[in-house]
């Protein structure tokens, strides 16, 4: 089950479970659409994989399977893998 991480690892923008801006790679690294497009150019800086829109969990399912509250943030910023 997806963790639905709460923020962009690059800019720390909030990405709630219903966000249409959240992007993930196959390892579930989580970034906002803006960082994926402008900073990362579609490539995950952690694994080199591609990004896809993160699925949204229906609100009625969040009570049983809540989103993660653990924030992952690269305080030094993020850059694309060479």
Rosetta blueprint (number, residue, H / E / L):
1 X L
2 X L
3 X L
4 X L
5 X L
6 X L
7 X E
8 X L
9 X L
10 X L
11 X L
12 X L
13 X L
14 X E
15 X L
16 X L
17 X L
18 X L
19 X L
20 X L
21 X L
22 X E
23 X E
24 X E
25 X L
26 X L
27 X L
28 X L
29 X L
30 X E
31 X E
32 X E
33 X H
34 X H
35 X H
36 X H
37 X H
38 X H
39 X L
40 X L
41 X L
42 X L
43 X E
44 X L
45 X L
46 X L
47 X L
48 X L
49 X L
50 X E
51 X L
52 X E
53 X E
54 X L
55 X L
56 X L
57 X L
58 X L
59 X H
60 X H
61 X H
62 X H
63 X L
64 X L
65 X L
66 X L
67 X L
68 X L
69 X L
70 X L
71 X L
72 X L
73 X L
74 X L
75 X L
76 X L
77 X L
78 X L
79 X L
80 X L
81 X L
82 X L
